[in-house]
């Protein structure tokens, strides 16, 4: 480690070590004094801009919520929660915020998820009310100066790395080698974690059909090794563009032999007649990797429009990365293991 010496300015804004016998500029990657000052001046501005963007998203969600536009409110809350979770989980060197500020940001994300879950609940009593959520807006707006006790007894979600879409494509390891038997002999039931992001059924329209898909179970040879597994459901056109909001199931209810059981209903967020030609419904099976500390896609399946029929259906599983354009498909296994679904059509 180099000894610390007083810094003296050079002509042109450089930096030198005043105590150096040769009076030469400091060798190596030392920034100039002026650069350091500029960086320190810039940081609060970046913080403020980010807090302003978060505040605008928060207000949009709360407005949708108060107007009764629940689908839009849930969508906005979940997008903001993911941004806040990502910031709360950032490593110290990569974050613009202090550890205490990140804890507060993580707690706000938890409250957004609670409100989103309350909007999706079929219970008459809401667990987390809109007026409660609105108390958080000034905290988020003034996150740089907020130093009071958080108004709700909640905790940030567990530290998890959130992968951008397609990021897991760059992970150069095989699932089976990575898992290496971890989780064998673990209990049959999964712990209750963060609730999913399932959306309520759309209002019915005369002559229009709504679809409920019950995800019953998925067959995997290493089902017992999957930690906190869930399924992300999306509807894509031929170009891989979302046609409806993306939904996540809650963590699986149990595992048994070579099956992970879900038994949850997905309400398609578009009338079947309004789906574009060539659209498909995708199911991405995801699970947590403790060694790598992120949630990864293990495999995926999809159902095309001509497969929408009432009753049970089993569909094949494909290797990641998820190919939303359905051009380079590779089966996950030759074994008879599938995603088991049951469809219900609703028409007035």
Buried (B, 14 or more C-beta within 10 A) or exposed (E): EEEEEEBBEBEEEBBBBEEEEEEEBBEEEBEBBEEEEEEEEEEEEEBEEBBEEBBEBBBBBBEBBEEEBBBBBBBBBBBBBBBBBBBBBBEEEEBBBEEEBBBBBBBBBBBBBBBBBBBBBEEEEBEBEBEBBBEBBEBBBEBBEBEEEBEBEBEBBEEBBEBEEEBBEEBEEEBEEBBEEBBEEEEEEBEEEBBBBBBBEBEEEEEBBBBBBBBBBBBBEBBBBBBBBBBBBBBBBBEBEEBBBBBBBBBBBBBEEBBBBBEBBBBBBBBBEEBBEEBBBBBBBBBBBEEBEBBBBBBBBBBEEEEBEEEEBBBBBBBBBBBBEBEEEEEBBEEEBBBBBBBEEBBE
